[in-house]
């Protein structure tokens, strides 16, 4: 068995600055108080109350589309229990979640169970969404408490509900909690990490990196120079190394996981998709750290090569690609994934695009910063060769590419 998450845990676990253990949840009293808040039972106008679960769900959707959430819920509250269903109550909870009304979502969860409708993974996904969109200081503790209650109702967490929980931690900027949950995920099966899972981890680590870098530029409050400031700066730089290392290890874990699922497909384990949000997050992190540490920042060049490739045959006759395993492994990861699932839009919430104008900008700008003009040209050629109609370079992209061509020409003349 491929032990991806154990590998990720070993890598990420070495970064003490961002993986310190934490105590999960308190706040039961606050959660209980929010659950006691009543749902609306009267409507602004008179409605016909459906006497069928399917029709009730449809009625709820129709009234909700009119922007009358409280009316839609009141219709459900006025209906008889036999005309309700778990689906209807999931709709109610999700509607309150989308509206950022955590207390109402929790009350709907209570009403659902009181009427004898058992919660499902969809129920918890909606509840976690409500926590992530809530401004409540206790929303993360509530999410943890809800997660712990899943076993009580016989609900097995799915990767979709886990991703919704991770989104709560991301909203609260809790990297430790994200890594803790990520490192506990199954390595295969339907609940193995998805693109959305990896993207949440990468985004959280990038934000943590930005905070660490900003701290380096801040002057100490006491204004004193000397040994104290030197130690402070050394500690901050160590934190930058650790956080960036965790981010790059997460990217490496994603790439390894994606390649493994392509090379050794397993029943029940879906393939990993790739999109620009994940790649751009990594490349932006490389740009952010480049000024502080060139050696770290230029690791983005390896990300570009792995995802899109650097065409090695510029100025030569194109080498026909064989279908041997060795040749397949040499193909860019984004191309391999795209070929394995043509036309796939990726995960829910994924952009679906494997490269966009922002990706091209980030890649070319990194090549320019590192004076790797030949790599910039090879990257552009690889895009044209491998992704063709999928890419639509902007005017800014073309301007950067021309800048790279010109710089490469000058570089060759002076060599």
N, C-alpha and C positions, 0 to 999 in steps of 0.2 A: 504494500500500500504506500502511496505517495504521501509523506508526512509534511505537507506544505505548512499547515498552521503551527506544527511543532517547530519547523524551521524558522518561521516568522517569529514565534515566541522567543526562540533562542537569540535571534538577531535583535529584536526589539527590546527584549528583556535586559540587554546589556546597557540600555540607555536609562540610567537611574533617574535622570532629570525629568523624564517624561513618562516613567512607568512605575512610580511609587505606588504601593498598594493603598487602597482607601477603604473606609468602612461604608458599606452600602446602606442607604436609606435609614431615615427616621421619619418623623412627621406623621405618624398614624392618626393623631388627633386632627391635624389639618385636613388630611384626606377624608376622614369620617365626616368632618364638618361640611366639606364641599359636596359630599355625596347626599347630604340631607336637604340641599336646596331644591325646592320643588320645580317641576316642569310646568309650562303653561297649559291650561285646560280650556281656555276660552279663545274663540277666534274673532277676528275683526269683522268678518262678514259670515253669513250662514253658508255652510257647505253641506253637501250630501256625504254622509259617512259610508264608505264602501263596506260590504259584508263579505269580503273575500280577501285573503292575504295578498294574492297577486295584485288585485285591484287597489288595495290599500297602499301597497308599495308604489304603484304607478301614480296614485293620487298624491302621495307624499312628494314624489319627484316633480310632478307638474306644479304643485303649489310652491315648492322650493325654487323652481326655475323663475317664478314670478317675484322672487326676492322676499317671500313671506315665510321665513323659517319658523317663527313662533306659531303661525297659523298651521303650518304643516305638522308640527309636533303636537299641537292641540288636537288635530284631527286623529292622530294616532292614539292620544290619551282618551279621546271620547269613544273610540271604537271598542268593541267587545274583545275579550281575550282570545276567543276562538277565531276571530278575524285577523289576528296579528300573527307575526312570525319572527323568527330570529333575523331574517333578512331585513324586515322592516326596522327592527331596533338597531341593527348595524347601520342602516341608512341614517337613522336619527343621530347616532353617536358620531358618525363620520361628518354629518352636516355641521354639528356643533364644533367638531375638530377643525374643519375648514374655516369656521368663523372665529377660531381662537378662543372659544368659550369652554374652558376646561371644566369648570364647576358643573355646567349643564351636561357636558359629555359624561362626567362621572355619575351624575344623577340618573341619566338615561341608562347607564350601565346597571345601576341599582334596580331601576324599574324593569329592565329586561329580565334580570334574574328573579325578581319578585314575582313576575308573571310566569316563571317556569321555562324560560327560553335560555338554554345554556350558551355561554359565550364560545366563540370560535376564534381561530387565529385572526380572522378578519376583524373581529371585535377589538382584539388587543392592538392590532395595527392602527386602527382608528384612534384608540385611546392614547397610544404613544404619539400619534400625530398631534392630538390635542395638547399633549404635554409639550411637544416641541414648539408649537405655535403660541403657547401661553407665556405671559409675562410674569407668572407667579414665581416667587422665589423658591417655592417648594416643588416646582414641577418635576425636577429631576428625581427627588426623593420619591415623589408619587409614582413616577415611571418605574423606578426600581421596585417599589412595593407592588405595583400591578404585575410586573414581570414575575415576582416571586409568587404571586397568587395563581399563576397559570396552572401549576401542578394541582392546586386544590380543586380546580374545575376540570381536570383531565385534558387540558389544552397543551399540545406540544408546540413549542415555538417553531416558526418557519423562518427561513432566511428573510422573508419580506417583513415579518414582525421584528426580527432582530435589527434589520436595517432601519426600521422606524424608531427603535429604541436608541440606536447609535445616533440618529438624527437629533434626539433629545440631548444627548451628551455633547454633540457638536454645537448645538445652539447655546449650551451653557459653557462652552469652551473647556470641557473637561477631557483632556487628552488621555489621562490615566484610565478613566472609565472606558473610553473607546478602545484602547489597546487591551484592556482586561477582557472585555467581551470578545474582541476580535480574536485574541489568542485562545479563546475557549471554543471556537467554532469547529465543526466537523470538517474533515479534510476532503470528504467526498459525499456523494448522495445528493438529494434534492436541496439540502440545506447547506451546501458548501458555499463559500463566499462568492458573491457576484460582483460584477463591475461596480454596482452601486456601493457595495460594502467597501471595496478598495478605495473608491473615490472619496467616501466619507473620511476614511483614515488618512488618505493623502492630503485632503483639504484641511483637516484638523492639524496635521503636523506642519503644513505650510504656514498656517496662521500662527502656530506656536513659534515657528522659526522667525516670522516677521516680528513677533514680540521680543524675542531674544536679540535680534539685530537692532531693534529700536533702543533697547536698553544699553547697548554698547555705545550708541551715539549720545546718550543722555549724560549730563554732567552730574556727579554726585552731589547730593543736597548739602553736605557739609563743606563742599568746596575745597577740601584739603587734598594736597598732592602727596606723593610718596608711596610708601609700602602698602598702605591700605588700599589706595586706588589701583595699584599694580595687581594686588591679589583679586580685587573685585573684577578688574578687566580680564584676568586670566580665567576666573570662574565663569564669567559671561561667555567668553570665547569657547570654553569647554562645553557649555550648554548649547551653543550654536552647533558645534561639531556633533554632539550627541543627537540633537533634534534633527539636523540634516541627515545624519547617518540613519536614524530611524525611518525618515522619509524615503531615502534611497533604498533601504532594505525592504520597505513595503513595496516599492516599485519593482525591485528584483523578485520579490515573492510573487507579485502579480504576473510578471513576465514568465517566471518558471511555471506557475500554476496554469497559465493560459497555454503554454507550449505542451505541458504534460497532458492536458485534456485533449489537445489536438492529436498528440502522438499515441496516447493510450486511452481512447474513449471508454468510459465506464457507464454501464447501465444505471440510469437514474441520476447521473451527474451531468448537468447541462454544460455546454461549452461556455467559456468566458468570452464576452464581447469586449470591444475596445472602442473608445470614442475620444474626441478632442478634449473633453473636460478633464479627464484623468491625465492625459499626456501634457496638456497645457499647464495643469497644476504643478507637475514635476518641473517643467521647463521654467516656469515663473520662479519656482523656488531656487533653481540653479542660477538664474539671473540675480535674484535677491542676495544670494550669498557670494556671488562672484567678486564683488568689490572687497569684501572682508577676507575672502580666501579663494584665490584663483584656482587652486588645486581642487577644491570642492566644487566650485561653480562649473568648471569645464567637464565635470562628470555628465553634464547635460549632453555633451557630444556623443557619449556612449548611448544615452537614451534615444537620441535621434537616429543613430545608426541601427540600434536594435529594432526600433519601431518602423523606420522608413527606409533605412539603408543608405549607403553612399555608393553611387554607381562607379564601379571600378573599370568600366570599359569606355570611358570618355575618349573620343578620338580614335577608337578601334572599332572593328566590325563587331556587332552585338554577338555575344556568345549564346547559342541556343541553350535554354534551360532544360535539363533532363528531369525525370520524375523520381529519381532515386532518393532514398531517405536523406543522404548527405546533402543533396542539392536543396531538398525541401527545408532542411534546417537552416540553410544559408539565406533563405528568403526572409525579407523583413517581416516582423511579427504582425504588424497591422495588415499586411497583404495576406499572410497565411490565414488570419482570422476572417478576413473579408471573403476569401475564396471558400472557406469552410461553411460560411453562412451568408451567401450572397443575398443582398436585399434586406438583410436583417436590420432592424432598428435598435437592436441591443436591449438593455434593461429598460424598465419603466423609468422615465426621467432622464434617460440617456439621449444625447443629441443625435446619435446614430451615425454621425459623420466621423470618419477616421482621420481626416485632416481638414483644416479650414485656414482662412487667411491669417488668423491669430497664430496658429501653429507655425505657419511658414515664416511669419515675422519673427517669432521667438527663436526659431532655428537659425535663420539667417543672421539675426542680430548677435546670437551667441557665437556664431562662426566669425563674425566681424570683430567682436570683442577679443576673441582669442587669436585673431589673425589667421584663421584656418579657411582661407579663401577657396582653396581647391576643394575642401570638404563641402563648402557652401554650394559650389557648382555641381559637385557630385550628388548632393542632396536634391537639388533642383532637377537634375537629370533623372534621378531615381523616382521622383514624384511623377514626372512625365511618363516614364516607362511603365511603372507599376500601377499608378492610380489614375492616369489619363483623365477620363471624363468626370471622375469623382472630385477633381480639384478645380477651383475657380479662383486663381490668384487675383488679388486686388492690384490697383495701381501702385499702392505702397509696396506690395510684394515685388512687383516688377522693378521698381526703383531700387530696392535693396539688392535684388539679384544683379542688376546692372552695376551697382556699386561694387559688388563682390567680383564680378567679371573684370572690371577696370582695375581693382586692387590686385587681383591675381596676375593680370598682365604686367603691371608695374613690378610685382614681386618677382616674376620670372625674368624680367629684363635686368633686374639688379642682382639676380642670383649668379 
